[in-house]
Amino acid sequence: MARWDLVGTTVMALLTQKPRHPYELHRFILDTRKDYVSGLPRSLYHAVDRLARDGLIEVAEVEREGRGPERTVYRITREGREELAHRLRHMLERPDPDTTVIHAALSLSGVLPSTEIARCLRVRAAALEGLVTTADATLQGLDLPRMLLLEVEYSREVNAAELSWIHRLLTELASGELAWAGLLEKEE
C-alpha cells in the first residue's frame, strides 16, 4: 500500500454507501470535489484493481444499460470495512506535515462511529499538544534571533490552531450539537 493510499481509502469509503462501478465513483469524486484524489481516472482504476485483488472490495454485479458497455459494480467486503476503519483511525490520529491526509480523513470520517471519531481526535489532540509544547521549548530554549525561528513559530501556531479547532469539535460531538451517525456503525 502506498504511504496513505488516499485513492483506495476513498473508494472503500464511497462503497460503504452503496455498490458502485468505477465510472460512478469517478463522477462522485469529481462532483464532491475530493481534490485530494489525484491522477484520475487512472489512479482510481488501479486502486479498484488493487482493492479487488486484496479482497477489500468484490464484484457485486456486472450491468449493462442498453447498448452501452458492461460495467462492473463493486461492493466493500467485511475485510474492506475493517481496513477502511483502520486507515481512517491512523489518518485522524497522527498529525502529518502533508495536510492532504487530514483533509481526506475528515472528508471520509463520516463512515466511522462518533465514539471512534472522538477517540481518534483525542489521540490527535494529545499529539498536537506535544508538538506545541516542543515548539514552545525550542522557542524559549534557543538564543537565536526570531527571524531564524520563524518556521518553528509558524508550525507552533498552525498546530495550536488545529488543536483549538479539535477541542471545539470534541465539545460539539459530546453535546450532540454535531450530529453523527457513522456508516460503518449502521452496517455492523
Secondary structure, DSSP 8 states (H G I E B T S, - for coil): --SS-HHHHHHHHHHTTS-B-HHHHHHHHHHTT-TT--STTHHHHHHHHHHHHTTSEEEEEEE--TTS--EEEEEE-HHHHHHHHHHHHHHHHS--S-THHHHHHHHHGGGS-HHHHHHHHHHHHHHHHHHHHHHHHHHHH--S-GGGSHHHHHHHHHHHHHHHHHHHHHHHHHHTSS----HHHHH-
